[in-house]
């Protein structure tokens, strides 16, 4: 879908759902990562993440457009346009717009956790660390004795 078709779609949705004209620009922004779309306060333009249409199709795209148009029309009218405002939440319910967009980015798998256990040679105080220590450089905080590596676990 091109930016021109997106602009036509936004204008049509604005007329049909809100009964008001959309007089600014609407375009795709590939740099958006986690959000489905965004309403620009100063320019009154609407940016949409192209992944919404590619991953979830037209229904999700229409939901994002209606959500951003709620911000747009309320801001122009001088009403509460932010997510926490009651005007915004009521308009979302009236227009059947989603409050959130579906997840666009897959969560990264965390690396396996490592656990190092060190023990003081003098006082037998044990230390659990995520990062490996240089035992020649670091000493026990209680008695300044030498540390030695007791165990190493690679947790997943």
Buried (B, 14 or more C-beta within 10 A) or exposed (E): EEBEEBBEBBBEBBEEBBEEEBEBBBBBBEEBEEBBBBBBEEEBBBBBBBBBBEEBEEEBBBBBBBBBBBBBBBBBEEBBBEEEEEBBBBBBEEBEBBEEBEEBEEEEEEEEEEEBEBBBEEEEBEBEEEEEEEEEEEBBEEEEBBBEEEEEEEEE
